[in-house]
Amino acid sequence: MSGMKPAVIEVTMGHSIGVSDSYFRPLESELLEEYLKAVPLIAISEAQQVRQELAQTQQTYKLEMHDLKSLVTTLQSQVSFLSSSILSAKVQALQVQSQSQGHT
């Protein structure tokens, strides 16, 4: 459930693990690493949970911001294309108008 190795759980609780006591001698750093896996599940304080939620929210906003920036870039390209198309259409309309006035 916590992701901790069962032998580490027993050792951190001060329990004997039988014959394995003679062979299983984890380093303090290994015990700490395993213990930290369980901290979110055993912490009384809500601070850890709030930190995790904040990190998730920040990641979500970061992804959304990236998506929005991409959308803005796409829209800017479309506006530029449409502006060019409108300008081209105006020029063509003026040319047609000029030609039709020249023939009358």
Backbone bond lengths (Angstrom), bond angles and torsions (degrees), N, CA, C in turn:
res aa  C-N    CA-C-N  psi(-1)  N-CA   C-N-CA  omega(-1)  CA-C   N-CA-C  phi
1 M - - - 1.445 - - 1.518 111.37 -
2 S 1.321 117.45 -46.94 1.459 120.21 -178.94 1.512 112.01 -87.59
3 G 1.320 117.18 -14.24 1.449 120.84 -176.62 1.518 112.68 88.39
4 M 1.320 116.41 -1.71 1.470 120.50 178.32 1.525 109.73 -80.54
5 K 1.309 114.87 146.92 1.461 119.84 175.98 1.529 108.51 -69.79
6 P 1.335 118.34 137.56 1.463 121.37 -177.68 1.541 113.14 -55.39
7 A 1.309 118.01 -40.27 1.471 120.39 -179.93 1.523 110.49 -63.91
8 V 1.315 117.24 -37.33 1.466 121.01 179.57 1.522 109.80 -67.54
9 I 1.328 116.61 -39.57 1.470 120.05 177.87 1.531 109.59 -58.28
10 E 1.310 116.23 -47.73 1.465 120.44 -179.19 1.533 111.14 -62.48
11 V 1.322 117.28 -44.38 1.466 120.89 -178.92 1.526 110.85 -64.43
12 T 1.341 117.43 -43.23 1.469 119.66 -178.94 1.529 111.72 -67.56
13 M 1.331 116.85 -24.11 1.462 120.07 177.29 1.529 111.56 -87.72
14 G 1.337 116.16 -3.15 1.459 120.16 178.97 1.520 113.50 82.86
15 H 1.309 117.65 13.51 1.459 121.80 179.70 1.524 110.89 -84.91
16 S 1.297 115.11 155.30 1.461 121.04 174.30 1.520 108.24 -81.69
17 I 1.304 115.84 144.39 1.466 119.33 176.40 1.525 109.54 -112.90
18 G 1.307 114.98 28.00 1.463 121.32 175.01 1.513 112.62 71.08
19 V 1.316 115.44 -140.57 1.464 121.89 -178.11 1.519 110.83 -56.84
20 S 1.322 116.98 -30.26 1.465 121.07 -178.38 1.526 112.45 -64.35
21 D 1.350 117.73 -17.86 1.471 120.25 177.33 1.522 110.68 -52.98
22 S 1.332 116.02 -35.77 1.463 120.61 -177.31 1.526 112.29 -75.08
23 Y 1.317 117.30 -23.60 1.460 120.53 -173.25 1.531 113.93 -109.99
24 F 1.305 116.61 -29.82 1.459 120.66 -177.17 1.516 109.20 -92.83
25 R 1.317 116.37 104.62 1.459 121.90 179.27 1.531 108.95 -132.54
26 P 1.318 115.71 81.30 1.470 118.86 -178.47 1.534 111.33 -71.88
27 L 1.325 115.05 151.61 1.456 120.89 174.90 1.524 108.64 -73.23
28 E 1.335 116.29 158.52 1.466 119.66 178.28 1.517 110.64 -59.22
29 S 1.325 116.52 -38.05 1.467 119.92 -179.66 1.529 111.02 -63.43
30 E 1.340 117.40 -35.74 1.461 121.17 177.68 1.525 110.67 -68.45
31 L 1.331 115.79 -41.09 1.467 119.50 177.73 1.528 110.42 -62.83
32 L 1.331 115.57 -43.19 1.461 119.92 179.76 1.521 110.63 -62.70
33 E 1.311 116.74 -45.41 1.466 121.26 179.70 1.525 110.92 -57.84
34 E 1.315 116.47 -44.63 1.463 120.92 179.17 1.531 111.01 -67.49
35 Y 1.322 116.74 -41.52 1.461 121.37 -179.38 1.526 110.59 -62.06
36 L 1.328 116.72 -41.49 1.461 120.35 -178.00 1.522 112.36 -63.38
37 K 1.321 117.42 -22.88 1.465 120.64 175.72 1.527 111.01 -64.55
38 A 1.330 116.30 -31.62 1.458 121.01 -175.46 1.525 113.70 -93.80
39 V 1.321 117.82 -11.75 1.472 121.21 -175.52 1.525 112.67 -50.87
40 P 1.340 119.80 -47.54 1.464 118.15 -178.75 1.534 113.34 -59.92
41 L 1.328 116.82 -26.88 1.463 119.90 -177.82 1.525 113.08 -86.34
42 I 1.328 116.42 -22.57 1.464 118.77 -175.77 1.520 113.42 -110.80
43 A 1.322 117.44 -6.65 1.460 120.53 -177.77 1.523 110.39 -69.60
44 I 1.309 116.14 134.38 1.464 121.79 177.35 1.522 109.28 -81.05
45 S 1.300 116.35 -34.98 1.455 122.22 -179.13 1.525 110.14 -70.96
46 E 1.307 115.54 146.20 1.450 120.66 177.05 1.523 111.03 -85.93
47 A 1.323 116.86 -3.60 1.463 120.84 -175.94 1.523 111.96 -58.12
48 Q 1.316 117.21 -43.62 1.470 120.23 -179.23 1.524 110.44 -62.84
49 Q 1.310 115.90 -43.82 1.470 120.01 179.65 1.525 110.01 -64.25
50 V 1.328 116.80 -41.72 1.459 120.85 179.75 1.525 109.92 -63.77
51 R 1.340 117.45 -39.97 1.465 120.89 177.90 1.527 110.80 -62.29
52 Q 1.327 116.41 -42.62 1.465 119.88 179.56 1.530 110.81 -64.95
53 E 1.327 116.53 -43.14 1.456 120.32 179.32 1.526 110.59 -63.74
54 L 1.327 115.99 -40.62 1.459 120.60 178.21 1.524 110.69 -62.23
55 A 1.315 116.96 -44.34 1.463 121.07 179.37 1.525 110.40 -62.00
56 Q 1.337 116.87 -41.76 1.459 120.18 178.54 1.528 110.94 -65.17
57 T 1.327 116.33 -42.23 1.458 121.08 179.60 1.526 110.42 -63.70
58 Q 1.325 116.33 -42.93 1.464 119.92 178.42 1.520 110.94 -61.93
59 Q 1.318 116.98 -41.20 1.465 120.86 179.01 1.524 110.19 -64.18
60 T 1.330 116.76 -41.90 1.457 121.22 178.72 1.525 110.44 -61.48
61 Y 1.340 116.52 -46.88 1.466 120.72 179.27 1.521 111.63 -63.58
62 K 1.314 116.31 -36.87 1.463 120.42 179.17 1.532 109.82 -63.12
63 L 1.334 116.54 -44.78 1.465 120.56 178.25 1.526 111.31 -65.02
64 E 1.331 116.34 -42.02 1.461 120.05 179.26 1.523 110.68 -64.41
65 M 1.338 117.07 -39.51 1.456 121.03 179.11 1.528 110.33 -63.21
66 H 1.322 115.87 -41.25 1.469 120.22 177.55 1.528 110.06 -61.19
67 D 1.330 116.57 -44.90 1.465 121.04 179.07 1.526 111.19 -61.90
68 L 1.338 116.26 -41.60 1.465 120.16 -179.72 1.526 111.59 -66.73
69 K 1.323 116.54 -39.02 1.468 119.65 178.10 1.528 110.33 -63.64
70 S 1.327 116.24 -39.87 1.465 120.21 177.33 1.525 110.42 -63.84
71 L 1.317 116.15 -41.43 1.465 120.57 179.42 1.524 110.54 -63.91
72 V 1.324 117.80 -42.90 1.466 121.86 178.78 1.526 109.98 -60.82
73 T 1.318 116.88 -43.86 1.465 120.79 178.81 1.523 110.59 -60.93
74 T 1.315 116.92 -44.32 1.465 121.48 178.63 1.526 110.73 -61.99
75 L 1.327 116.53 -45.56 1.467 120.58 -179.55 1.524 111.33 -64.88
76 Q 1.324 117.09 -38.14 1.456 119.87 177.50 1.526 110.98 -62.50
77 S 1.316 116.22 -40.85 1.469 120.10 177.59 1.521 110.79 -63.61
78 Q 1.321 116.34 -41.50 1.461 120.01 -179.83 1.524 111.25 -66.66
79 V 1.322 117.95 -40.72 1.461 121.93 177.94 1.523 109.75 -62.98
80 S 1.317 116.63 -43.32 1.464 120.74 178.73 1.531 110.50 -61.21
81 F 1.334 116.38 -45.61 1.470 120.45 178.67 1.529 110.98 -61.51
82 L 1.329 117.02 -45.66 1.462 120.57 -179.31 1.526 111.34 -65.20
83 S 1.322 117.27 -38.46 1.469 120.56 177.96 1.522 110.25 -62.65
84 S 1.319 116.30 -43.72 1.468 120.45 177.82 1.520 110.69 -63.03
85 S 1.325 117.01 -41.47 1.468 121.43 179.72 1.525 110.99 -63.75
86 I 1.322 116.51 -41.81 1.470 120.73 179.90 1.526 109.75 -65.85
87 L 1.324 116.88 -43.82 1.455 120.84 179.07 1.527 110.49 -61.94
88 S 1.311 116.82 -42.77 1.466 121.67 178.24 1.527 110.45 -62.77
89 A 1.307 116.59 -42.02 1.470 120.79 179.28 1.526 110.43 -64.69
90 K 1.322 118.17 -39.47 1.472 121.96 178.15 1.525 110.17 -63.33
91 V 1.334 116.00 -44.16 1.464 119.88 179.49 1.522 110.08 -61.53
92 Q 1.323 117.11 -44.65 1.467 120.97 178.82 1.528 111.01 -63.08
93 A 1.321 116.21 -40.04 1.466 119.91 179.38 1.524 110.30 -64.45
94 L 1.314 117.76 -41.29 1.462 121.63 178.71 1.530 110.67 -65.27
95 Q 1.340 115.92 -38.35 1.461 119.62 178.57 1.522 110.78 -65.28
96 V 1.321 115.75 -43.90 1.472 119.98 178.04 1.517 110.53 -62.65
97 Q 1.327 115.95 -43.17 1.460 120.88 179.65 1.528 110.28 -63.67
98 S 1.309 116.36 -42.33 1.461 121.03 179.60 1.520 111.12 -64.44
99 Q 1.325 116.04 -41.48 1.474 120.07 179.45 1.529 110.89 -66.77
100 S 1.317 116.32 -39.16 1.468 118.72 -178.07 1.531 110.28 -71.71
101 Q 1.295 118.39 -29.79 1.475 120.68 177.35 1.528 110.25 -75.86
102 G 1.311 115.09 -29.78 1.464 119.07 179.31 1.511 112.28 -71.80
103 H 1.306 118.55 -24.62 1.469 122.31 -178.62 1.520 111.97 -88.83
104 T 1.277 119.42 -7.95 1.468 120.05 -177.78 1.472 112.86 -100.12
